[in-house]
Amino acid sequence: MERLEAKTSRTYLNLAAITLGTAAICLCVIWSLSASAGMHPEQAQAEPAHNDSEHTHAWQQDVELVHHDALTHQVHHDAQTETIMVPHTICNSCDAIIDRATAEHAAATSHLSYTPDVPRPEQRITQEAWTETVVDQDAYEEVVVTTETCSTCGTRRNVAAHA
């Protein structure tokens, strides 16, 4: 059993060595090609030279999620009122409202005659003024295509924005 495990371990080590050797060869080829073209290896990897007759791009869309806030506007509503008839005590001489102050009014003005429970119109607020927020368009999320990437070679290109 130990022999089988040792043999398996050696096989994995051999595969790892082959893989590393292949990667080293690829890097040497890239280095020599970029040196002969007058480029740095980073440029050779970032800008692969493809012959269109050898490769057709298979473009896949790269997307991102864009949040759009709700579109709203404010509408002001004035206070709502109504006219009601309220009974008052009225001075017969000057037509002043003298509720619960008939003696004080008589002492100050010498007007001695008054009439109780005379209905007078008054404005009463039934609804205070308020501001309402009206939603013209709800907030939403949009999937936007930003770039496209070739699934074969990894080349990336920008996508024209929609007007």
Backbone as a printed PyTorch tensor [residue, N CA C, xyz], in Angstrom:
tensor([[[  0.8280,  -1.1910,   0.0000],
         [  0.0000,   0.0000,   0.0000],
         [  0.8730,   1.2550,   0.0000]],

        [[  1.9600,   1.2130,   0.7880],
         [  2.8580,   2.3610,   0.8510],
         [  3.5230,   2.5730,  -0.4990]],

        [[  3.7930,   1.5010,  -1.2030],
         [  4.4190,   1.5880,  -2.5120],
         [  3.5030,   2.2980,  -3.5080]],

        [[  2.2040,   1.9940,  -3.4420],
         [  1.2240,   2.6160,  -4.3330],
         [  1.1160,   4.1090,  -4.0520]],

        [[  1.1300,   4.4770,  -2.7650],
         [  1.0640,   5.8830,  -2.4000],
         [  2.3190,   6.6170,  -2.8590]],

        [[  3.4760,   6.0180,  -2.7370],
         [  4.7220,   6.6430,  -3.1680],
         [  4.7090,   6.8280,  -4.6870]],

        [[  4.2040,   5.8120,  -5.4110],
         [  4.1390,   5.8930,  -6.8650],
         [  3.1760,   7.0080,  -7.2890]],

        [[  2.0210,   7.1310,  -6.5970],
         [  1.0380,   8.1770,  -6.9000],
         [  1.6350,   9.5500,  -6.6180]],

        [[  2.3530,   9.6850,  -5.5230],
         [  2.9830,  10.9600,  -5.1790],
         [  3.9970,  11.3540,  -6.2360]],

        [[  4.8020,  10.3640,  -6.7170],
         [  5.7900,  10.6490,  -7.7590],
         [  5.1000,  11.0730,  -9.0560]],

        [[  3.9740,  10.4540,  -9.3560],
         [  3.2290,  10.8090, -10.5690],
         [  2.7470,  12.2550, -10.4840]],

        [[  2.2030,  12.6460,  -9.3470],
         [  1.7610,  14.0280,  -9.1620],
         [  2.9300,  15.0070,  -9.2470]],

        [[  4.0610,  14.6410,  -8.6780],
         [  5.2420,  15.5000,  -8.7550],
         [  5.7080,  15.6470, -10.1960]],

        [[  5.6890,  14.5600, -10.9630],
         [  6.0820,  14.6240, -12.3700],
         [  5.1280,  15.5240, -13.1540]],

        [[  3.8080,  15.4170, -12.8950],
         [  2.8330,  16.2660, -13.5800],
         [  3.0510,  17.7360, -13.2310]],

        [[  3.3490,  18.0290, -11.9780],
         [  3.5940,  19.4020, -11.5620],
         [  4.8420,  19.9490, -12.2460]],

        [[  5.8900,  19.1270, -12.3580],
         [  7.1220,  19.5520, -13.0090],
         [  6.8790,  19.8250, -14.4880]],

        [[  6.1040,  18.9700, -15.1330],
         [  5.7900,  19.1710, -16.5540],
         [  5.0050,  20.4620, -16.7350]],

        [[  4.0300,  20.7180, -15.8680],
         [  3.2180,  21.9250, -15.9620],
         [  4.0680,  23.1710, -15.7790]],

        [[  4.9510,  23.1560, -14.7920],
         [  5.8300,  24.2980, -14.5680],
         [  6.7810,  24.4960, -15.7360]],

        [[  7.2780,  23.4120, -16.2790],
         [  8.1720,  23.5070, -17.4380],
         [  7.4630,  24.1010, -18.6420]],

        [[  6.2160,  23.6820, -18.8660],
         [  5.4330,  24.2110, -19.9790],
         [  5.1810,  25.7010, -19.7880]],

        [[  4.8510,  26.1090, -18.5780],
         [  4.6270,  27.5270, -18.2960],
         [  5.9030,  28.3260, -18.5280]],

        [[  7.0390,  27.7810, -18.1470],
         [  8.3200,  28.4700, -18.3380],
         [  8.6250,  28.6200, -19.8230]],

        [[  8.3450,  27.5970, -20.5930],
         [  8.5700,  27.6590, -22.0470],
         [  7.6750,  28.7310, -22.6600]],

        [[  6.4030,  28.7710, -22.2550],
         [  5.4700,  29.7820, -22.7780],
         [  5.9650,  31.1890, -22.4580]],

        [[  6.4280,  31.3980, -21.2440],
         [  6.9440,  32.7140, -20.8700],
         [  8.1740,  33.0720, -21.6920]],

        [[  9.0380,  32.1020, -21.9580],
         [ 10.2210,  32.3710, -22.7770],
         [  9.8170,  32.7460, -24.1940]],

        [[  8.8330,  32.0570, -24.7390],
         [  8.3640,  32.3740, -26.0910],
         [  7.7760,  33.7720, -26.1250]],

        [[  6.9450,  34.1130, -25.1460],
         [  6.3480,  35.4530, -25.0840],
         [  7.4560,  36.4910, -24.9500]],

        [[  8.4370,  36.2050, -24.1070],
         [  9.5320,  37.1520, -23.8940],
         [ 10.3150,  37.3730, -25.1830]],

        [[ 10.6280,  36.3010, -25.8740],
         [ 11.4120,  36.4440, -27.1040],
         [ 10.6050,  37.1200, -28.1990]],

        [[  9.3030,  36.8230, -28.3100],
         [  8.4670,  37.4840, -29.3160],
         [  8.3350,  38.9670, -29.0210]],

        [[  8.1380,  39.3130, -27.7630],
         [  7.9840,  40.7190, -27.4180],
         [  9.2940,  41.4670, -27.5790]],

        [[ 10.4070,  40.8290, -27.3040],
         [ 11.7040,  41.4730, -27.4620],
         [ 11.9800,  41.7190, -28.9380]],

        [[ 11.6190,  40.7560, -29.7940],
         [ 11.8570,  40.9420, -31.2260],
         [ 10.9180,  41.9970, -31.8090]],

        [[  9.7520,  42.1980, -31.2220],
         [  8.8170,  43.2210, -31.7020],
         [  9.0780,  44.5690, -31.0380]],

        [[ 10.0330,  44.6360, -30.1290],
         [ 10.3470,  45.8960, -29.4630],
         [  9.3700,  46.2570, -28.3580]],

        [[  8.6700,  45.2820, -27.7980],
         [  7.6940,  45.5400, -26.7470],
         [  8.1460,  44.8870, -25.4560]],

        [[  7.6070,  45.3670, -24.3650],
         [  7.8100,  44.7200, -23.0760],
         [  6.8660,  43.5230, -23.0020]],

        [[  7.1890,  42.5080, -22.2300],
         [  6.3100,  41.3280, -22.1310],
         [  4.9130,  41.6820, -21.6470]],

        [[  4.7870,  42.7030, -20.7630],
         [  3.4640,  43.0800, -20.2600],
         [  2.5910,  43.5890, -21.3990]],

        [[  3.2010,  44.3360, -22.3520],
         [  2.4440,  44.8340, -23.4910],
         [  2.0300,  43.6920, -24.3920]],

        [[  2.9270,  42.7240, -24.5620],
         [  2.6020,  41.5870, -25.4220],
         [  1.4190,  40.8130, -24.8650]],

        [[  1.3190,  40.7060, -23.5330],
         [  0.1950,  39.9880, -22.9470],
         [ -1.0680,  40.8260, -22.9650]],

        [[ -0.9510,  42.1570, -22.7710],
         [ -2.1270,  43.0140, -22.7160],
         [ -2.7140,  43.2490, -24.1020]],

        [[ -1.8390,  43.2310, -25.1380],
         [ -2.3040,  43.4980, -26.4860],
         [ -1.9210,  42.3390, -27.3950]],

        [[ -2.6190,  41.2070, -27.2910],
         [ -2.2480,  40.0670, -28.1070],
         [ -2.5120,  40.3690, -29.5820]],

        [[ -1.5570,  39.9670, -30.4260],
         [ -1.7360,  40.1550, -31.8620],
         [ -2.4770,  38.9470, -32.4060]],

        [[ -3.6550,  39.1940, -32.9460],
         [ -4.4690,  38.1140, -33.4870],
         [ -4.6570,  38.3260, -34.9680]],

        [[ -4.5640,  37.3030, -35.6660],
         [ -4.8540,  37.3250, -37.0950],
         [ -6.3140,  36.9480, -37.2410]],

        [[ -7.1240,  37.8330, -37.8540],
         [ -8.5620,  37.5810, -37.9660],
         [ -8.8650,  36.2990, -38.7240]],

        [[ -7.9530,  35.8800, -39.5720],
         [ -8.2130,  34.6340, -40.3050],
         [ -8.0360,  33.4230, -39.3970]],

        [[ -7.2640,  33.5960, -38.3110],
         [ -7.0350,  32.4850, -37.3980],
         [ -8.0340,  32.4560, -36.2400]],

        [[ -8.5960,  33.6340, -35.8810],
         [ -9.4300,  33.7010, -34.6770],
         [-10.6540,  34.5870, -34.9220]],

        [[-11.8000,  34.0940, -34.5580],
         [-13.0290,  34.8900, -34.5840],
         [-13.4530,  35.0940, -33.1380]],

        [[-13.6430,  36.3570, -32.7480],
         [-13.9920,  36.6460, -31.3600],
         [-15.3820,  36.1220, -31.0300]],

        [[-15.5200,  35.6070, -29.8350],
         [-16.8120,  35.1760, -29.2990],
         [-17.1230,  36.1340, -28.1420]],

        [[-17.7910,  37.2520, -28.4570],
         [-18.0080,  38.3180, -27.4850],
         [-19.0820,  37.9400, -26.4760]],

        [[-18.7700,  38.1840, -25.2170],
         [-19.7410,  38.0180, -24.1340],
         [-19.8560,  39.3510, -23.4120]],

        [[-21.0730,  39.7100, -23.0820],
         [-21.3250,  41.0100, -22.4650],
         [-20.9220,  41.0190, -20.9930]],

        [[-20.2590,  42.1260, -20.5940],
         [-19.9410,  42.3740, -19.1880],
         [-20.9460,  43.4140, -18.7060]],

        [[-21.6530,  43.1220, -17.6210],
         [-22.7330,  44.0010, -17.1680],
         [-22.4980,  44.4550, -15.7370]],

        [[-23.1700,  45.5470, -15.3850],
         [-23.1880,  45.9970, -13.9910],
         [-24.5980,  46.4780, -13.6710]],

        [[-24.9290,  46.4450, -12.4000],
         [-26.2390,  46.8580, -11.9310],
         [-26.1840,  48.3350, -11.5510]],

        [[-27.0490,  49.1550, -12.1780],
         [-27.0800,  50.6050, -11.9310],
         [-28.3930,  50.9350, -11.2220]],

        [[-28.2920,  51.6640, -10.0920],
         [-29.4770,  52.0620,  -9.3300],
         [-29.9570,  53.4330,  -9.8000]],

        [[-31.2620,  53.5650, -10.0410],
         [-31.8750,  54.8430, -10.3890],
         [-32.8390,  55.2250,  -9.2780]],

        [[-32.6510,  56.4190,  -8.7010],
         [-33.5310,  56.8930,  -7.6370],
         [-34.9090,  57.2120,  -8.2040]],

        [[-35.8840,  57.2350,  -7.3300],
         [-37.2470,  57.5960,  -7.7320],
         [-37.2720,  59.0580,  -8.1700]],

        [[-38.1280,  59.3500,  -9.1480],
         [-38.3410,  60.7330,  -9.5810],
         [-39.5980,  61.2380,  -8.8880]],

        [[-39.4610,  62.3300,  -8.1380],
         [-40.5790,  62.8570,  -7.3560],
         [-40.6750,  64.3670,  -7.5280]],

        [[-41.8000,  64.9160,  -7.1230],
         [-41.9490,  66.3680,  -7.0110],
         [-42.8730,  66.6600,  -5.8310]],

        [[-42.7990,  67.9110,  -5.3360],
         [-43.5640,  68.3190,  -4.1670],
         [-44.7950,  69.1160,  -4.6040]],

        [[-45.9180,  68.8270,  -3.9770],
         [-47.1490,  69.5780,  -4.2300],
         [-47.6030,  70.1700,  -2.9010]],

        [[-47.7510,  71.5130,  -2.8640],
         [-48.2080,  72.1850,  -1.6550],
         [-49.7340,  72.2850,  -1.6760]],

        [[-50.3450,  71.9480,  -0.5670],
         [-51.7990,  72.0520,  -0.4220],
         [-52.0920,  73.0920,   0.6650]],

        [[-52.9070,  74.0770,   0.3160],
         [-53.2910,  75.0870,   1.2970],
         [-54.2070,  74.4710,   2.3580]],

        [[-54.2920,  75.1690,   3.4820],
         [-55.2000,  74.7140,   4.5400],
         [-56.6430,  74.7630,   4.0200]],

        [[-57.4480,  73.8460,   4.4850],
         [-58.8600,  73.8230,   4.0990],
         [-59.6820,  74.3910,   5.2530]],

        [[-60.5870,  75.2720,   4.8970],
         [-61.4030,  75.9260,   5.9300],
         [-62.8790,  75.7970,   5.5790]],

        [[-63.6840,  76.1080,   6.5760],
         [-65.1290,  76.1910,   6.3580],
         [-65.6670,  77.3480,   7.1970]],

        [[-66.7690,  77.8840,   6.7720],
         [-67.4030,  78.9710,   7.5240],
         [-68.4940,  78.3790,   8.3980]],

        [[-68.4320,  78.7180,   9.6860],
         [-69.4590,  78.2470,  10.6210],
         [-70.0600,  79.4570,  11.3290]],

        [[-71.2380,  79.2990,  11.8210],
         [-71.9100,  80.3770,  12.5660],
         [-71.6980,  80.1150,  14.0520]],

        [[-71.1190,  81.1120,  14.7380],
         [-70.7990,  80.9920,  16.1540],
         [-71.5890,  82.0660,  16.9120]],

        [[-72.2940,  81.6570,  17.9830],
         [-73.0640,  82.6560,  18.7530],
         [-72.1380,  83.4970,  19.6380]],

        [[-72.3640,  84.8350,  19.6380],
         [-71.5690,  85.7710,  20.4430],
         [-72.5040,  86.7600,  21.1360]],

        [[-71.9740,  87.3950,  22.1790],
         [-72.6660,  88.5140,  22.8160],
         [-72.1480,  89.7730,  22.1320]],

        [[-73.0810,  90.5800,  21.6020],
         [-72.7320,  91.7420,  20.7870],
         [-73.2070,  93.0260,  21.4920]],

        [[-72.3520,  94.0610,  21.4960],
         [-72.7220,  95.3820,  22.0210],
         [-73.6770,  96.0260,  21.0280]],

        [[-74.8130,  96.4960,  21.5000],
         [-75.8050,  97.1090,  20.6230],
         [-75.3680,  98.4900,  20.1440]],

        [[-74.4470,  99.1340,  20.8090],
         [-74.0090, 100.4870,  20.4360],
         [-72.8960, 100.4540,  19.3730]],

        [[-71.8600,  99.6140,  19.5910],
         [-70.6990,  99.6220,  18.6820],
         [-70.5410,  98.3290,  17.8920]],

        [[-71.4190,  97.3470,  18.0970],
         [-71.4080,  96.0600,  17.3750],
         [-70.1550,  95.2210,  17.6750]],

        [[-69.4810,  95.4940,  18.8050],
         [-68.3010,  94.7280,  19.1880],
         [-68.7330,  93.4140,  19.8410]],

        [[-67.8780,  92.3910,  19.6770],
         [-68.1170,  91.1100,  20.3550],
         [-67.5830,  91.2730,  21.7760]],

        [[-68.4890,  91.0400,  22.7650],
         [-68.0980,  91.2500,  24.1650],
         [-68.4370,  90.0170,  25.0090]],

        [[-68.1250,  88.8130,  24.4650],
         [-68.3840,  87.5670,  25.1840],
         [-67.7080,  87.6050,  26.5550]],

        [[-68.4450,  87.2360,  27.5990],
         [-67.9610,  87.1340,  28.9820],
         [-67.2340,  88.4020,  29.4600]],

        [[-67.5190,  89.5590,  28.8260],
         [-66.8650,  90.8130,  29.2500],
         [-67.8300,  91.9810,  29.1260]],

        [[-69.1190,  91.7390,  29.4070],
         [-70.1100,  92.8180,  29.2490],
         [-69.8850,  93.9310,  30.2570]],

        [[-69.5670,  93.5940,  31.4830],
         [-69.3610,  94.6070,  32.5280],
         [-68.1140,  95.4340,  32.2220]],

        [[-67.0520,  94.7830,  31.8120],
         [-65.8130,  95.4880,  31.4850],
         [-66.0300,  96.4390,  30.2970]],

        [[-66.7980,  95.9660,  29.2840],
         [-67.0650,  96.8000,  28.1050],
         [-67.9210,  98.0110,  28.5010]],

        [[-68.9420,  97.7860,  29.3420],
         [-69.8070,  98.8940,  29.7910],
         [-69.0060,  99.9090,  30.5950]],

        [[-68.0840,  99.4500,  31.4400],
         [-67.2700, 100.3620,  32.2540],
         [-66.3090, 101.1630,  31.3750]],

        [[-65.7850, 100.5510,  30.3290],
         [-64.7990, 101.2270,  29.4860],
         [-65.4610, 102.1670,  28.4840]],

        [[-66.6950, 101.8540,  28.0150],
         [-67.2950, 102.6310,  26.9150],
         [-68.6080, 103.3260,  27.2830]],

        [[-69.1940, 102.9760,  28.4060],
         [-70.5150, 103.4510,  28.8290],
         [-71.6340, 102.9060,  27.9450]],

        [[-71.3420, 101.8350,  27.1850],
         [-72.3860, 101.1670,  26.3920],
         [-73.0420, 100.1310,  27.2940]],

        [[-74.2970, 100.3190,  27.5630],
         [-74.9550,  99.4580,  28.5400],
         [-75.8290,  98.3790,  27.9030]],

        [[-76.1070,  98.4560,  26.6280],
         [-77.0280,  97.5310,  25.9820],
         [-76.2520,  96.5050,  25.1500]],

        [[-76.6270,  95.2420,  25.2730],
         [-76.0010,  94.1730,  24.4950],
         [-77.0370,  93.0870,  24.2100]],

        [[-76.7090,  92.2140,  23.2050],
         [-77.5980,  91.1020,  22.8380],
         [-76.7810,  89.8150,  22.8570]],

        [[-77.2250,  88.8010,  23.6220],
         [-76.4960,  87.5300,  23.6640],
         [-76.9020,  86.6230,  22.4770]],

        [[-76.0800,  85.6460,  22.1870],
         [-76.3270,  84.5810,  21.2060],
         [-76.6420,  85.0870,  19.7940]],

        [[-75.9000,  86.0830,  19.3520],
         [-76.0520,  86.5730,  17.9790],
         [-75.0940,  85.7430,  17.1000]],

        [[-75.6070,  85.0020,  16.0880],
         [-74.7200,  84.1870,  15.2450],
         [-73.8550,  85.0710,  14.3350]],

        [[-72.5480,  84.7860,  14.3500],
         [-71.5950,  85.5040,  13.4970],
         [-70.7720,  84.4630,  12.7220]],

        [[-70.4970,  84.7540,  11.4320],
         [-69.6870,  83.7980,  10.6460],
         [-68.2190,  83.8390,  11.0820]],

        [[-67.6040,  82.6440,  11.1780],
         [-66.1830,  82.5200,  11.5000],
         [-65.5830,  81.4220,  10.6280]],

        [[-64.3180,  81.5870,  10.2650],
         [-63.5900,  80.5740,   9.4980],
         [-62.9510,  79.5810,  10.4740]],

        [[-63.1100,  78.3230,  10.1720],
         [-62.5170,  77.2680,  10.9970],
         [-61.6740,  76.3840,  10.0840]],

        [[-60.4540,  76.0390,  10.5020],
         [-59.5760,  75.1750,   9.7100],
         [-60.0090,  73.7300,   9.9160]],

        [[-60.3110,  73.0550,   8.8110],
         [-60.6920,  71.6380,   8.8850],
         [-59.5160,  70.7310,   8.5410]],

        [[-58.5440,  71.2720,   7.8010],
         [-57.3430,  70.5010,   7.4330],
         [-56.1830,  71.4930,   7.3550]],

        [[-55.1240,  71.2490,   8.1330],
         [-53.9560,  72.1310,   8.0960],
         [-53.2850,  72.0390,   6.7200]],

        [[-52.5160,  73.0500,   6.3550],
         [-51.7550,  73.0250,   5.1060],
         [-50.7280,  71.8920,   5.1760]],

        [[-50.4160,  71.2970,   4.0260],
         [-49.4360,  70.2150,   4.0010],
         [-48.7560,  70.1720,   2.6420]],

        [[-47.6070,  69.5090,   2.6180],
         [-46.8610,  69.2990,   1.3880],
         [-46.8340,  67.8040,   1.1110]],

        [[-47.1810,  67.4520,  -0.1080],
         [-47.2620,  66.0440,  -0.5170],
         [-46.1210,  65.7390,  -1.4830]],

        [[-45.4660,  64.6050,  -1.2830],
         [-44.4480,  64.1440,  -2.2240],
         [-45.1200,  63.1810,  -3.1950]],

        [[-45.0800,  63.5310,  -4.4740],
         [-45.6980,  62.7180,  -5.5140],
         [-44.5910,  61.9670,  -6.2540]],

        [[-44.7340,  60.6570,  -6.3860],
         [-43.7480,  59.8290,  -7.0860],
         [-44.1440,  59.7630,  -8.5590]],

        [[-43.2820,  60.3250,  -9.4070],
         [-43.5230,  60.2840, -10.8480],
         [-43.0350,  58.9690, -11.4510]],

        [[-41.9190,  58.4470, -10.9210],
         [-41.3820,  57.1720, -11.3840],
         [-40.7110,  56.5030, -10.1920]],

        [[-41.0340,  55.2340,  -9.9520],
         [-40.4480,  54.4990,  -8.8330],
         [-38.9480,  54.2910,  -9.0620]],

        [[-38.2150,  54.0960,  -7.9740],
         [-36.7960,  53.7510,  -8.0650],
         [-36.6970,  52.3660,  -8.6950]],

        [[-35.5970,  52.1320,  -9.4210],
         [-35.4260,  50.8210, -10.0410],
         [-33.9490,  50.5290, -10.2650]],

        [[-33.6640,  49.2810, -10.4970],
         [-32.3180,  48.8140, -10.8060],
         [-32.2980,  48.4470, -12.2920]],

        [[-31.1880,  48.7850, -12.9720],
         [-31.0740,  48.5010, -14.4030],
         [-29.7700,  47.7660, -14.6470]],

        [[-29.8260,  46.7270, -15.4640],
         [-28.6350,  46.0020, -15.8680],
         [-28.0920,  46.6980, -17.1130]],

        [[-26.8360,  47.1870, -17.0400],
         [-26.2370,  47.9450, -18.1250],
         [-25.0130,  47.1910, -18.6450]],

        [[-24.9270,  47.0600, -19.9650],
         [-23.7610,  46.4300, -20.5890],
         [-22.6530,  47.4690, -20.6350]],

        [[-21.4920,  47.1760, -20.0270],
         [-20.3980,  48.1370, -19.9690],
         [-19.3030,  47.8130, -20.9830]],

        [[-18.9280,  46.5470, -21.0640],
         [-17.8910,  46.1040, -21.9980],
         [-18.2720,  44.7370, -22.5200]],

        [[-17.4860,  44.2700, -23.4820],
         [-17.6160,  42.9020, -23.9780],
         [-16.2400,  42.2630, -23.9270]],

        [[-16.2110,  40.9820, -23.5860],
         [-14.9600,  40.2550, -23.4880],
         [-15.0440,  39.0160, -24.3690]],

        [[-13.9870,  38.7610, -25.1280],
         [-13.9450,  37.5570, -25.9570],
         [-13.7140,  36.3630, -25.0410]],

        [[-14.5940,  35.3760, -25.1380],
         [-14.4860,  34.2040, -24.2640],
         [-13.3200,  33.3090, -24.6630]],

        [[-12.7850,  33.4990, -25.8540],
         [-11.6820,  32.6640, -26.3230],
         [-10.3290,  33.2460, -25.9390]],

        [[-10.1190,  34.5390, -26.2650],
         [ -8.7840,  35.1140, -26.0740],
         [ -8.7180,  36.1330, -24.9370]],

        [[ -9.8600,  36.5730, -24.4050],
         [ -9.8620,  37.5100, -23.2870],
         [ -9.7610,  38.9690, -23.6840]],

        [[ -9.7660,  39.2810, -24.9800],
         [ -9.7230,  40.6750, -25.4160],
         [-11.0000,  41.3690, -24.9570]],

        [[-10.8340,  42.5900, -24.4860],
         [-11.9800,  43.3550, -23.9690],
         [-12.1680,  44.5940, -24.8360]],

        [[-13.4400,  44.9580, -25.0880],
         [-13.7410,  46.1830, -25.8370],
         [-14.8810,  46.9200, -25.1500]],

        [[-14.8680,  48.2550, -25.2930],
         [-15.9370,  49.0880, -24.7210],
         [-17.1840,  48.9750, -25.5950]],

        [[-18.3240,  49.1610, -24.9470],
         [-19.5980,  49.1280, -25.6550],
         [-20.1230,  50.5570, -25.6800]],

        [[-20.5760,  50.9960, -26.8320],
         [-21.1050,  52.3670, -26.9450],
         [-22.3210,  52.5070, -26.0400]],

        [[-22.3570,  53.6190, -25.2850],
         [-23.4790,  53.8780, -24.3680],
         [-24.7130,  54.2380, -25.1740]],

        [[-25.8570,  53.8040, -24.6520],
         [-27.1240,  54.1460, -25.2940],
         [-27.4610,  55.5950, -25.0110]],

        [[-27.9470,  56.2890, -26.0340],
         [-28.2780,  57.7070, -25.8650],
         [-29.5910,  57.8790, -25.1840]]])
